[in-house]
Amino acid sequence: IGFIIIFREYTCIFQDYLPYLCRPKFEKMFAIVKIAGQQFKVNQGQNLYVPHLSGKQGDALEFSEVLLHSNENKVSTNGKVVVKAEIVNELVKGDKVIAFKMKRRKGFRKKHGHRTQYTQIKITEIA
């Protein structure tokens, strides 16, 4: 007796005697790119929020630090791939993060907060 479990990245068919049928589901083309010190998995046409980058709305960006590239089911790690993007919104503020420190019975209270700044980009081409 078997049952089917569908996750976001995997389609699995579990049976008592065939657990090896779990195979990853691949997108057509994706790349793992290092942007501002962080790694992002990007697809063509995807909107992405990255740490604040200098530039104005509509500017073209080019990321040459591609760590992994997949075209259909072929995965390669050569560094010859370039990801091109354009800036959609130059400044987007994230959610407010509050750090509150307190020592009980001492009257010590400190409240610090910040909102991280992001840039919204759209991936135009993976070449």
Secondary structure, 3 states (H helix, E strand, C coil): CEEEEECCCEEEEEECCCHHHCEECCCCEEEEEEECCEEEEEECCCEEEEECCCCCCCCEEEECCEEEEEECCEEECCCCCCEEEEEEEEEEEEEEEEEEEEECCCCEEEEEEEEEEEEEEEEEEEC
